[in-house]
C-alpha cells in the first residue's frame, strides 16, 4: 500500500486536489503495474514559509514528496515515477521542477497494513487486494 505524500506551500481548491489525487493514483498504478484500491495519498498544504528547500529562493513555492512504496520496483520504474510526479506538480501547481525534492522509502509488503491484514510482496501486475 503505497503512501504518497506531498507537502506544498500553496493553498489549493477542492477541484485542484481531486484532479491531482487522480493524477497521482493513475500514474502510480500505470508505472508500477498495480491496482489502485490500496493507494494512499496525502496532500499537506502549508503556509508559504513553512516549507524550505535550500536551492529555492525565500518565499518561492516548494514541494517535498515522501513516497513510501513496496520493495521490488525497478530503478527504471522509480526514476519514471519521480520524473512524472515532478513534472505533474509543475503542471498542476506551477512549482518549478528545481524547487521539488523526492524521498523514496521501500518496505516489504507486510509493513503495509489494512484491516484485512498486511499486503503481499510486490509482483508485476499485482492487485494486492484481489
LOSELO-84356 format. One record per residue: residue in one letter; residue number from 1; x, y, z of N, C-alpha, C, O, CB in turn. Coordinates in nm, 2 decimals, decimal comma. Glycine has a CB too. Example, Ala and Ser with C-alpha at 12.3 -4.5 7.8 and 13.67 -1.06 7.14 Angstrom:
% LOSELO-84356
SEKE type seq   n.px   n.py   n.pz  ca.px  ca.py  ca.pz   c.px   c.py   c.pz   o.px   o.py   o.pz  cb.px  cb.py  cb.pz
SEKE    A   1   1,32  -0,57   0,78   1,23  -0,45   0,78   1,32  -0,33   0,78   1,42  -0,33   0,85   1,13  -0,45   0,90
SEKE    S   2   1,28  -0,22   0,71   1,37  -0,11   0,71   1,29   0,00   0,79   1,34   0,11   0,80   1,41  -0,06   0,57
END
This chain:
% LOSELO-84356
SEKE type seq   n.px   n.py   n.pz  ca.px  ca.py  ca.pz   c.px   c.py   c.pz   o.px   o.py   o.pz  cb.px  cb.py  cb.pz
SEKE    X   1   0,09  -0,12   0,00   0,00   0,00   0,00   0,09   0,12   0,00   0,14   0,16   0,11  -0,10   0,00   0,12
SEKE    X   2   0,11   0,18  -0,11   0,19   0,30  -0,11   0,13   0,41  -0,04   0,00   0,42  -0,04   0,23   0,34  -0,26
SEKE    X   3   0,21   0,49   0,03   0,16   0,61   0,09   0,24   0,72   0,02   0,36   0,74   0,05   0,17   0,62   0,25
SEKE    X   4   0,17   0,80  -0,06   0,24   0,90  -0,14   0,20   1,04  -0,08   0,09   1,08  -0,09   0,19   0,89  -0,29
SEKE    X   5   0,30   1,11  -0,03   0,28   1,23   0,05   0,34   1,35  -0,02   0,46   1,34  -0,07   0,34   1,21   0,19
SEKE    X   6   0,27   1,45  -0,03   0,31   1,58  -0,10   0,29   1,69   0,00   0,18   1,72   0,04   0,23   1,60  -0,23
SEKE    X   7   0,40   1,76   0,03   0,39   1,88   0,11   0,42   2,00   0,02   0,53   2,01  -0,04   0,49   1,87   0,23
SEKE    X   8   0,33   2,09   0,02   0,34   2,21  -0,07   0,31   2,34   0,01   0,23   2,33   0,11   0,25   2,20  -0,19
SEKE    X   9   0,37   2,44  -0,02   0,34   2,57   0,05   0,25   2,65  -0,04   0,28   2,76  -0,09   0,47   2,65   0,08
SEKE    X  10   0,13   2,60  -0,07   0,03   2,66  -0,15  -0,10   2,61  -0,11  -0,12   2,49  -0,07   0,06   2,62  -0,30
SEKE    X  11  -0,20   2,70  -0,11  -0,34   2,66  -0,08  -0,41   2,62  -0,21  -0,41   2,70  -0,31  -0,42   2,77   0,00
SEKE    X  12  -0,48   2,51  -0,21  -0,55   2,46  -0,33  -0,70   2,47  -0,31  -0,75   2,47  -0,20  -0,51   2,31  -0,36
SEKE    X  13  -0,77   2,46  -0,42  -0,92   2,45  -0,41  -0,95   2,30  -0,43  -0,86   2,22  -0,46  -0,99   2,53  -0,52
SEKE    X  14  -1,07   2,26  -0,40  -1,11   2,12  -0,40  -1,09   2,05  -0,53  -1,05   1,94  -0,54  -1,25   2,11  -0,35
SEKE    X  15  -1,12   2,13  -0,64  -1,10   2,08  -0,77  -0,96   2,04  -0,80  -0,93   1,94  -0,86  -1,16   2,18  -0,88
SEKE    X  16  -0,87   2,13  -0,76  -0,72   2,10  -0,78  -0,68   1,98  -0,70  -0,60   1,90  -0,76  -0,64   2,23  -0,74
SEKE    X  17  -0,73   1,97  -0,58  -0,69   1,85  -0,50  -0,74   1,72  -0,57  -0,66   1,62  -0,59  -0,76   1,86  -0,36
SEKE    X  18  -0,87   1,72  -0,61  -0,92   1,60  -0,67  -0,85   1,56  -0,80  -0,83   1,44  -0,82  -1,07   1,62  -0,69
SEKE    X  19  -0,83   1,66  -0,88  -0,75   1,63  -1,01  -0,61   1,58  -0,98  -0,57   1,48  -1,05  -0,75   1,76  -1,10
SEKE    X  20  -0,55   1,63  -0,89  -0,41   1,59  -0,86  -0,41   1,45  -0,80  -0,32   1,37  -0,83  -0,34   1,69  -0,76
SEKE    X  21  -0,50   1,42  -0,71  -0,51   1,29  -0,65  -0,54   1,18  -0,76  -0,47   1,08  -0,76  -0,63   1,28  -0,54
SEKE    X  22  -0,62   1,21  -0,85  -0,65   1,12  -0,96  -0,52   1,10  -1,05  -0,49   0,99  -1,09  -0,76   1,17  -1,05
SEKE    X  23  -0,45   1,21  -1,07  -0,33   1,20  -1,15  -0,23   1,11  -1,08  -0,17   1,02  -1,14  -0,27   1,35  -1,17
SEKE    X  24  -0,20   1,14  -0,95  -0,11   1,06  -0,87  -0,14   0,91  -0,87  -0,06   0,83  -0,89  -0,10   1,12  -0,72
SEKE    X  25  -0,27   0,88  -0,84  -0,31   0,74  -0,83  -0,30   0,67  -0,96  -0,24   0,56  -0,97  -0,46   0,74  -0,79
SEKE    X  26  -0,34   0,73  -1,07  -0,34   0,67  -1,20  -0,20   0,65  -1,25  -0,16   0,55  -1,31  -0,42   0,75  -1,30
SEKE    X  27  -0,11   0,75  -1,23   0,03   0,74  -1,27   0,10   0,63  -1,19   0,18   0,55  -1,25   0,10   0,87  -1,26
SEKE    X  28   0,08   0,62  -1,06   0,14   0,52  -0,98   0,09   0,38  -1,03   0,18   0,29  -1,05   0,10   0,53  -0,83
SEKE    X  29  -0,03   0,36  -1,05  -0,09   0,23  -1,10  -0,03   0,19  -1,23   0,01   0,08  -1,25  -0,24   0,24  -1,11
SEKE    X  30  -0,02   0,29  -1,32   0,04   0,26  -1,46   0,18   0,23  -1,45   0,23   0,13  -1,51   0,01   0,38  -1,55
SEKE    X  31   0,26   0,31  -1,39   0,41   0,29  -1,39   0,45   0,17  -1,30   0,54   0,10  -1,34   0,47   0,42  -1,33
SEKE    X  32   0,38   0,15  -1,19   0,42   0,04  -1,10   0,35  -0,09  -1,13   0,37  -0,19  -1,06   0,40   0,08  -0,96
SEKE    X  33   0,26  -0,09  -1,23   0,19  -0,21  -1,27   0,12  -0,27  -1,15   0,14  -0,39  -1,12   0,29  -0,31  -1,33
SEKE    X  34   0,03  -0,20  -1,09  -0,05  -0,25  -0,98  -0,19  -0,19  -0,98  -0,22  -0,10  -1,06   0,02  -0,22  -0,85
SEKE    X  35  -0,28  -0,24  -0,90  -0,41  -0,18  -0,88  -0,41  -0,05  -0,82  -0,31   0,01  -0,78  -0,50  -0,28  -0,81
SEKE    X  36  -0,53   0,01  -0,79  -0,54   0,14  -0,73  -0,61   0,14  -0,60  -0,60   0,24  -0,52  -0,62   0,23  -0,82
SEKE    X  37  -0,68   0,04  -0,56  -0,76   0,04  -0,44  -0,68   0,05  -0,31  -0,73   0,09  -0,21  -0,84  -0,09  -0,43
SEKE    X  38  -0,55   0,02  -0,32  -0,46   0,02  -0,20  -0,37   0,15  -0,19  -0,29   0,16  -0,10  -0,38  -0,10  -0,19
SEKE    X  39  -0,39   0,24  -0,28  -0,30   0,36  -0,29  -0,35   0,47  -0,19  -0,47   0,51  -0,20  -0,29   0,41  -0,43
SEKE    X  40  -0,26   0,51  -0,10  -0,30   0,62  -0,01  -0,22   0,74  -0,05  -0,10   0,74  -0,08  -0,26   0,58   0,14
SEKE    X  41  -0,29   0,86  -0,05  -0,23   0,98  -0,10  -0,26   1,09   0,01  -0,38   1,10   0,05  -0,28   1,02  -0,24
SEKE    X  42  -0,16   1,17   0,04  -0,18   1,28   0,13  -0,12   1,41   0,07  -0,01   1,41   0,01  -0,11   1,25   0,27
SEKE    X  43  -0,20   1,51   0,07  -0,15   1,64   0,03  -0,16   1,73   0,15  -0,27   1,75   0,21  -0,24   1,70  -0,09
SEKE    X  44  -0,04   1,79   0,19  -0,04   1,88   0,30  -0,01   2,02   0,25   0,09   2,04   0,18   0,07   1,84   0,40
SEKE    X  45  -0,11   2,11   0,27  -0,10   2,25   0,22  -0,05   2,33   0,34  -0,12   2,35   0,44  -0,23   2,30   0,17
SEKE    X  46   0,07   2,39   0,33   0,13   2,47   0,43   0,14   2,61   0,39   0,13   2,65   0,27   0,26   2,41   0,47
SEKE    X  47   0,17   2,70   0,49   0,20   2,84   0,46   0,33   2,85   0,38   0,41   2,76   0,38   0,21   2,92   0,59
SEKE    X  48   0,34   2,96   0,31   0,45   2,99   0,21   0,59   2,96   0,28   0,67   2,89   0,22   0,44   3,13   0,16
SEKE    X  49   0,61   3,01   0,40   0,74   3,00   0,46   0,75   2,88   0,56   0,83   2,88   0,64   0,77   3,12   0,54
SEKE    X  50   0,65   2,78   0,55   0,66   2,66   0,63   0,73   2,55   0,56   0,74   2,44   0,62   0,52   2,63   0,66
SEKE    X  51   0,77   2,56   0,44   0,84   2,46   0,37   0,96   2,53   0,31   0,96   2,63   0,25   0,75   2,39   0,25
SEKE    X  52   1,08   2,46   0,32   1,20   2,51   0,27   1,28   2,41   0,19   1,28   2,29   0,23   1,29   2,57   0,38
SEKE    X  53   1,34   2,45   0,09   1,44   2,37   0,02   1,56   2,46  -0,01   1,54   2,57  -0,07   1,38   2,31  -0,12
SEKE    X  54   1,68   2,42   0,03   1,80   2,50   0,02   1,81   2,57  -0,11   1,86   2,69  -0,11   1,91   2,42   0,04
SEKE    X  55   1,78   2,51  -0,22   1,81   2,58  -0,35   1,69   2,67  -0,40   1,71   2,73  -0,50   1,83   2,47  -0,46
SEKE    X  56   1,58   2,67  -0,33   1,47   2,76  -0,36   1,49   2,89  -0,29   1,55   2,90  -0,18   1,33   2,70  -0,32
SEKE    X  57   1,45   3,00  -0,36   1,46   3,13  -0,30   1,35   3,15  -0,20   1,24   3,09  -0,20   1,45   3,24  -0,41
SEKE    X  58   1,38   3,23  -0,10   1,28   3,26   0,01   1,15   3,30  -0,05   1,14   3,39  -0,14   1,33   3,37   0,10
SEKE    X  59   1,04   3,24  -0,01   0,91   3,28  -0,05   0,86   3,21  -0,17   0,74   3,22  -0,22   0,90   3,42  -0,07
SEKE    X  60   0,95   3,13  -0,24   0,91   3,05  -0,36   0,82   2,93  -0,32   0,83   2,88  -0,21   1,03   3,01  -0,44
SEKE    X  61   0,75   2,88  -0,42   0,67   2,76  -0,40   0,76   2,64  -0,40   0,86   2,64  -0,47   0,56   2,74  -0,51
SEKE    X  62   0,74   2,55  -0,31   0,82   2,43  -0,29   0,73   2,31  -0,27   0,62   2,32  -0,22   0,92   2,44  -0,17
SEKE    X  63   0,77   2,19  -0,32   0,70   2,07  -0,30   0,80   1,96  -0,25   0,90   1,94  -0,32   0,63   2,02  -0,43
SEKE    X  64   0,78   1,90  -0,14   0,86   1,79  -0,08   0,77   1,67  -0,09   0,65   1,67  -0,05   0,91   1,82   0,06
SEKE    X  65   0,82   1,56  -0,15   0,75   1,44  -0,17   0,81   1,32  -0,09   0,93   1,31  -0,09   0,73   1,40  -0,31
SEKE    X  66   0,73   1,25  -0,01   0,78   1,13   0,05   0,69   1,01  -0,01   0,57   1,01   0,01   0,76   1,14   0,21
SEKE    X  67   0,76   0,92  -0,08   0,69   0,82  -0,14   0,73   0,68  -0,07   0,84   0,63  -0,10   0,72   0,81  -0,29
SEKE    X  68   0,64   0,63   0,01   0,66   0,50   0,07   0,60   0,39  -0,02   0,47   0,39  -0,04   0,60   0,50   0,22
SEKE    X  69   0,68   0,31  -0,07   0,63   0,21  -0,17   0,68   0,07  -0,12   0,77   0,05  -0,04   0,68   0,24  -0,31
SEKE    X  70   0,62  -0,04  -0,18   0,67  -0,17  -0,16   0,80  -0,20  -0,23   0,82  -0,15  -0,34   0,56  -0,27  -0,20
SEKE    X  71   0,88  -0,28  -0,17   1,01  -0,32  -0,24   0,97  -0,40  -0,36   0,87  -0,46  -0,38   1,09  -0,41  -0,14
SEKE    X  72   1,07  -0,41  -0,45   1,05  -0,49  -0,57   1,04  -0,41  -0,70   1,04  -0,46  -0,81   0,94  -0,57  -0,56
SEKE    X  73   1,03  -0,28  -0,69   1,02  -0,19  -0,81   1,16  -0,17  -0,87   1,26  -0,16  -0,79   0,95  -0,06  -0,78
SEKE    X  74   1,16  -0,17  -1,00   1,29  -0,15  -1,06   1,34   0,00  -1,05   1,26   0,09  -1,03   1,29  -0,19  -1,21
SEKE    X  75   1,47   0,02  -1,07   1,52   0,16  -1,07   1,46   0,24  -1,18   1,43   0,36  -1,17   1,67   0,15  -1,09
SEKE    X  76   1,43   0,17  -1,30   1,36   0,24  -1,41   1,22   0,29  -1,37   1,18   0,40  -1,40   1,36   0,15  -1,53
SEKE    X  77   1,15   0,20  -1,30   1,01   0,24  -1,25   1,02   0,36  -1,16   0,94   0,45  -1,17   0,94   0,12  -1,19
SEKE    X  78   1,11   0,35  -1,06   1,12   0,46  -0,97   1,16   0,59  -1,03   1,11   0,70  -1,00   1,23   0,42  -0,86
SEKE    X  79   1,26   0,59  -1,12   1,30   0,71  -1,19   1,19   0,77  -1,27   1,17   0,89  -1,28   1,42   0,67  -1,29
SEKE    X  80   1,11   0,68  -1,34   1,00   0,73  -1,42   0,89   0,79  -1,33   0,83   0,90  -1,36   0,94   0,62  -1,50
SEKE    X  81   0,86   0,73  -1,22   0,77   0,78  -1,12   0,81   0,92  -1,07   0,73   1,01  -1,07   0,75   0,69  -1,01
SEKE    X  82   0,93   0,93  -1,03   0,99   1,06  -0,98   0,97   1,17  -1,08   0,92   1,28  -1,05   1,13   1,04  -0,93
SEKE    X  83   1,02   1,14  -1,20   1,01   1,25  -1,31   0,86   1,28  -1,34   0,83   1,40  -1,37   1,08   1,20  -1,44
SEKE    X  84   0,78   1,18  -1,34   0,64   1,20  -1,37   0,57   1,29  -1,27   0,50   1,38  -1,30   0,56   1,07  -1,38
SEKE    X  85   0,60   1,26  -1,14   0,54   1,34  -1,03   0,60   1,48  -1,03   0,53   1,58  -1,01   0,57   1,28  -0,90
SEKE    X  86   0,73   1,50  -1,05   0,79   1,63  -1,05   0,73   1,72  -1,17   0,69   1,83  -1,15   0,94   1,63  -1,07
SEKE    X  87   0,72   1,66  -1,28   0,66   1,73  -1,40   0,51   1,76  -1,37   0,46   1,87  -1,40   0,67   1,64  -1,52
SEKE    X  88   0,44   1,66  -1,31   0,30   1,68  -1,27   0,28   1,79  -1,17   0,18   1,87  -1,19   0,24   1,55  -1,22
SEKE    X  89   0,36   1,80  -1,07   0,35   1,90  -0,97   0,37   2,04  -1,04   0,30   2,14  -1,01   0,45   1,88  -0,85
SEKE    X  90   0,47   2,05  -1,13   0,49   2,17  -1,20   0,37   2,21  -1,29   0,33   2,32  -1,29   0,61   2,15  -1,29
SEKE    X  91   0,31   2,11  -1,36   0,20   2,14  -1,44   0,07   2,17  -1,37  -0,01   2,26  -1,41   0,17   2,02  -1,54
SEKE    X  92   0,05   2,10  -1,26  -0,08   2,12  -1,18  -0,07   2,25  -1,09  -0,17   2,32  -1,08  -0,10   2,00  -1,09
SEKE    X  93   0,05   2,28  -1,04   0,06   2,38  -0,93   0,15   2,49  -0,97   0,16   2,59  -0,89   0,09   2,32  -0,80
SEKE    X  94   0,23   2,48  -1,08   0,33   2,58  -1,11   0,45   2,59  -1,03   0,52   2,69  -1,03   0,26   2,72  -1,11
SEKE    X  95   0,48   2,48  -0,96   0,60   2,48  -0,87   0,72   2,43  -0,96   0,71   2,33  -1,03   0,58   2,38  -0,75
SEKE    X  96   0,82   2,51  -0,97   0,94   2,49  -1,05   0,99   2,35  -1,02   0,99   2,30  -0,91   1,05   2,59  -1,03
SEKE    X  97   1,04   2,28  -1,13   1,10   2,15  -1,11   1,22   2,15  -1,01   1,24   2,05  -0,94   1,14   2,08  -1,24
SEKE    X  98   1,29   2,26  -1,02   1,41   2,27  -0,93   1,37   2,30  -0,78   1,46   2,29  -0,70   1,50   2,39  -0,98
SEKE    X  99   1,25   2,33  -0,76   1,20   2,35  -0,62   1,12   2,23  -0,57   1,04   2,25  -0,48   1,11   2,48  -0,62
SEKE    X 100   1,16   2,11  -0,62   1,09   1,99  -0,57   1,20   1,89  -0,53   1,31   1,89  -0,58   1,00   1,93  -0,68
SEKE    X 101   1,16   1,81  -0,43   1,25   1,71  -0,37   1,18   1,58  -0,34   1,07   1,59  -0,28   1,33   1,76  -0,25
SEKE    X 102   1,23   1,47  -0,37   1,16   1,34  -0,36   1,24   1,25  -0,27   1,36   1,23  -0,29   1,13   1,28  -0,49
SEKE    X 103   1,18   1,19  -0,17   1,24   1,08  -0,09   1,16   0,95  -0,11   1,04   0,95  -0,10   1,24   1,12   0,06
SEKE    X 104   1,23   0,84  -0,15   1,16   0,71  -0,17   1,21   0,62  -0,06   1,32   0,61  -0,03   1,21   0,65  -0,31
SEKE    X 105   1,11   0,56   0,00   1,13   0,46   0,10   1,06   0,33   0,06   0,94   0,33   0,04   1,09   0,51   0,25
SEKE    X 106   1,14   0,22   0,05   1,08   0,09   0,01   1,06   0,00   0,13   1,16  -0,02   0,21   1,17   0,02  -0,10
SEKE    X 107   0,95  -0,06   0,14   0,91  -0,15   0,25   0,87  -0,29   0,20   0,82  -0,30   0,09   0,80  -0,09   0,34
SEKE    X 108   0,88  -0,39   0,28   0,82  -0,52   0,25   0,67  -0,50   0,25   0,62  -0,41   0,32   0,87  -0,63   0,34
SEKE    X 109   0,60  -0,59   0,18   0,45  -0,58   0,18   0,39  -0,59   0,32   0,29  -0,52   0,34   0,40  -0,69   0,09
SEKE    X 110   0,44  -0,67   0,40   0,39  -0,69   0,54   0,39  -0,56   0,62   0,32  -0,55   0,72   0,45  -0,80   0,61
SEKE    X 111   0,48  -0,46   0,58   0,48  -0,34   0,65   0,37  -0,24   0,62   0,35  -0,14   0,68   0,62  -0,27   0,63
SEKE    X 112   0,29  -0,28   0,52   0,17  -0,20   0,48   0,05  -0,28   0,53   0,02  -0,39   0,48   0,16  -0,18   0,33
SEKE    X 113  -0,03  -0,23   0,62  -0,14  -0,30   0,69  -0,27  -0,24   0,66  -0,29  -0,11   0,67  -0,11  -0,31   0,84
SEKE    X 114  -0,37  -0,32   0,62  -0,51  -0,28   0,61  -0,58  -0,36   0,72  -0,52  -0,45   0,78  -0,57  -0,31   0,47
SEKE    X 115  -0,71  -0,34   0,73  -0,79  -0,41   0,83  -0,78  -0,56   0,81  -0,77  -0,64   0,90  -0,94  -0,37   0,82
SEKE    X 116  -0,78  -0,60   0,68  -0,77  -0,74   0,64  -0,64  -0,81   0,66  -0,62  -0,93   0,66  -0,81  -0,76   0,49
SEKE    X 117  -0,54  -0,73   0,69  -0,40  -0,78   0,71  -0,30  -0,71   0,62  -0,33  -0,61   0,55  -0,39  -0,93   0,69
SEKE    X 118  -0,18  -0,76   0,63  -0,07  -0,70   0,55  -0,08  -0,73   0,40  -0,14  -0,83   0,36   0,07  -0,74   0,61
SEKE    X 119  -0,01  -0,65   0,32  -0,01  -0,67   0,18   0,10  -0,78   0,15   0,19  -0,80   0,23   0,02  -0,54   0,10
SEKE    X 120   0,09  -0,84   0,04   0,19  -0,93  -0,01   0,31  -0,85  -0,07   0,29  -0,74  -0,11   0,14  -1,04  -0,11
SEKE    X 121   0,42  -0,92  -0,09   0,53  -0,85  -0,16   0,49  -0,82  -0,30   0,41  -0,90  -0,36   0,66  -0,94  -0,15
SEKE    X 122   0,55  -0,72  -0,36   0,51  -0,68  -0,49   0,55  -0,78  -0,60   0,66  -0,83  -0,60   0,58  -0,54  -0,52
SEKE    X 123   0,46  -0,80  -0,69   0,49  -0,87  -0,81   0,42  -0,79  -0,93   0,32  -0,73  -0,91   0,43  -1,02  -0,81
SEKE    X 124   0,49  -0,79  -1,04   0,44  -0,72  -1,16   0,29  -0,75  -1,18   0,25  -0,87  -1,18   0,52  -0,75  -1,28
SEKE    X 125   0,21  -0,65  -1,21   0,07  -0,66  -1,24  -0,01  -0,71  -1,13  -0,11  -0,78  -1,16   0,05  -0,74  -1,37
SEKE    X 126   0,03  -0,69  -1,01  -0,04  -0,74  -0,90  -0,16  -0,65  -0,86  -0,16  -0,54  -0,89   0,05  -0,76  -0,78
SEKE    X 127  -0,25  -0,71  -0,79  -0,36  -0,64  -0,73  -0,36  -0,69  -0,58  -0,43  -0,79  -0,55  -0,50  -0,66  -0,80
SEKE    X 128  -0,30  -0,62  -0,49  -0,28  -0,67  -0,36  -0,40  -0,69  -0,28  -0,40  -0,76  -0,18  -0,19  -0,57  -0,28
SEKE    X 129  -0,52  -0,63  -0,32  -0,64  -0,65  -0,25  -0,73  -0,76  -0,32  -0,83  -0,80  -0,27  -0,72  -0,52  -0,25
SEKE    X 130  -0,68  -0,81  -0,44  -0,76  -0,91  -0,51  -0,73  -1,05  -0,47  -0,79  -1,14  -0,53  -0,72  -0,90  -0,66
END
